[in-house]
Amino acid sequence: MKVTFPHLGNLYVPIKAMLDDLGTDYVVPPFSNKSALELGTKYAPELACLPLKITIGNFIQAYEKGADTIIMVGGCGPCRFGYYYEMQREILHDIGYKMDMIALDIPWGNYKEKVAGIRKLAEGVKKLAGGWNINKILKAAVNTTIISKRMDELESLSFKVRPREKKRGTTNEIMKEFRNKVFSTKGSAGIKKLIEYTEKKLLEVEIDNNYKPLRVGIVGEIYTTIDTGTSLNIQERLGDMGVEVCRPVTISGWIIEHIIKGGLHLPRDLRFAEAAKPYLGAMIGGHAQETIGNSVLFAKDGYDGIIQIYPLTCMPEIVAESILPSIERDYGIPVLTLIIDEMTGEAGYLTRVEAFLDLLEKRRESKAIEGTTVLSGN
Amino acid sequence: MREQQYYLGIDVGSVSTNLVLIDDSEQIVDKIYLRTEGQPINALRNGLKDMASRVGEGIKIKGVGTTGSGRQLASVIVGADCVKNEITAHAVAAQKLIPDVRTILEIGGQDSKIIILRNGVVYDFAMNTVCAAGTGSFLDRQASRLSIPISEFGQYALRAKSTVRIAGRCAVFAESDMIHKQQTGHSLEDIINGLCEALVRNYLNNLAKGKDIQDVVVFQGGVAANVGIVAAFERALNKKIVIPKYFDVMGAYGAALLAREKMQKEGGNTNFYGFNITENEYKAKSIECQGCSNSCEVIEILSNNSVLARWGDKCGKWSEQISHAVNV
């Protein structure tokens, strides 16, 4: 058995650590790129959203490198993502790629359904770990979560350092070095050390302490905001243009809040839901409530602007997009929405981002001149 | 007497390439509107040649700004001091000519924008994302299909007697719908008017959705020459639409203004290579880098067999090799 998994930003790091620890053979697919998207677009239904297309591309590219089993998460979440593993299994089967699917689905539903769900989950885990070594499995699970958390911390540190670095490109160099080294590092212990080393290097980057970067919050659908290949590296690009970004929806957040606390019915961090209440009082699927809530939190925190990113046809985000103008009006914070699909032209996308930054810059200047927030619509 | 100083603005768009020359008091001295015809480098050279023959090669250019979808390309070829996106350029130009503007409608060759200004600052904007149905190149195509010069297209709409509703959501469907209406016997004037209204409806429903359109409303870009569209906008918005004097070259004017602002603030000498660059040969080449899984499309601009610029790579492997790197 040689397993593979879909890309989602830095997810390959904790998954790689986990599979190293479990001693499972695996293939990391090439990072999401145009040919992955082209492959996916060829085989997925046209109106399916971008994540399905890219992940199918990931699997085919991994298959070509020898993978025969896929690990995929599922879940009866109120967005079609929960059903993707079934779709992927069927599509791959139809086009003749013989691959097994281990779906890590969160047990859901009534008592009976939950027992069946737990049994299915346990079978998947057993297959992955090559037997029932509870100690090993638990240890791997804990380490995966820790590494995921540390990875997200590393990433958000890079978001802060990049716009302030004195020599442009220093942060990118360090992150590139990390990417190269992580592939030759085995196991969670080694990867943890590598993360620490990289973090130290980032903290040593010479920064301009007087520079006050524009601050932009990234909200939107989880896949397109987290996966750098899909979002056309927006976070890195904004950083290179001297803008500090913050993206509250993260992989570790999803693991800890959604899978662990959600699965065990523990109280979750619901600040975003509280903030979203005046605009969207209920969970309507996907990350729409997070998008709204986090936008409000960004506005209250004095951010200069918000960029919403989502794949074409993403229903929850379409709803969120129609609510965002109210937040824009109430808090006087500009919002730019970018919709991504396989037709996205990079140049047009960057023109909008560039113009948006000009807008934020000018707004900040005029606020400084007039002393008050004259532009707020209150 | 001090020698008069000039600033050049260049807007390389999908359909037209425009050049504007302004003097130190921000007045337009010369303007050129050319069709890009899919060959931006040629258009640029012809434009510069024309301008040089009209104003004289010897005039002192203090700064050059480029904008439009071909702004990087233009900046490399002419040596620009300021490269700006077209949204900012259009806003700057409109504010200069009509200081109390609060809404800018802009329809160009392949994109359309709405820019909202408040207190003299760009407050909000939107640019068409998914479809180009309401833009200049579509009107162009329809005009040539009906064998009407594009300059007279709008006049036809004004002569319409009754309303014909054309499906304006998508260019392909709009065209089928126009043909359908034509075959059922509607007059050409009515159909053209219907098309103008459909485009305006499409623009207002998509781009301007949720935007507070306040006076003064300025309409610019090549399509503002179309009186039929202007009339349709006035009817739909129930507002007077102002067409600035230089509506067709506003992007280039904005680029010139931005170049002037930058040079005055930062001083220094211009990067402009001079009007005689028109004698050089330029070639653009694209390569797909095989270095990693990003497979970036790298664009290379060659002049007389030496590489002038490269861009498009994410990691800087190609663009950093040459001195004149363009930041995208």
Interface residues (C-beta under 8 A of the other chain):
Chain A: P30 F31 N33 K34 S35 G169 N172 K176 G229 N233 L312 P325 E328 P334 I339 A347 G348 L350 T351 R352 E354 A355 F356 D358 L359 K362 R363 S366 E370 V374 L375
Chain B: S69 K84 N85 E86 I87 T88 D111 R118 N119 G120 V121 V122 Y123 D124 F125 M127 T129 V130 G210 C292 S293 N294 S295 K314 C315 G316 V328
